[in-house]
C-alpha cells in the first residue's frame, strides 16, 4: 500500500488506524502550518495572532466593546484576555475605559494607531489567505468551510452532552 501525503510527511511507517484519525491529524497539521505563517506575518508587525484578532474585532464593531464581548468573538480561545489587552494598551493600539454604570465592565477601544496598523496589514493578510488556499476553486473552498463547520458542530454537540451529564 502506498503511503498517503500526511503519512509521508510524518514519516509514519504504518497506515493510520482510522480515516477519522487521519482526517483529524490532517486538520491539526494544516492548522499548525497556517498558524506558523500567520504568526510570522504578525510578528513582523509586533503582534500575535490573538492580538490581531482583538484589533480586527474592534475595527469590525466600530465602537468600544466590553472585554467579555471581545473574548466571545475570538477565533481562538484566549485564557488571559486581560494580559492580552494590557499588551495592546502598552503598544498604544487600544485604550480602556471603565463603564460608569457598572464599574466591573471595562470597554476596549481601538486607537488611531491600532487602526493604522490594521490598515497596513490588510493587504499582506489577504495575500497570505490567497497563498494558502487560493489554489482551491470556489466550490472547493465552500465545501471545505462546510465540512469544517460540520466538524465544529460535532464538538459543540459533544460538549452539550458532557455538560448535561
Beta strands, then each sheet from edge to edge (+ up, - down):
strand 1: 65-66
strand 2: 94-98
strand 3: 106-110
sheet 1: 1+ 3- 2+
end
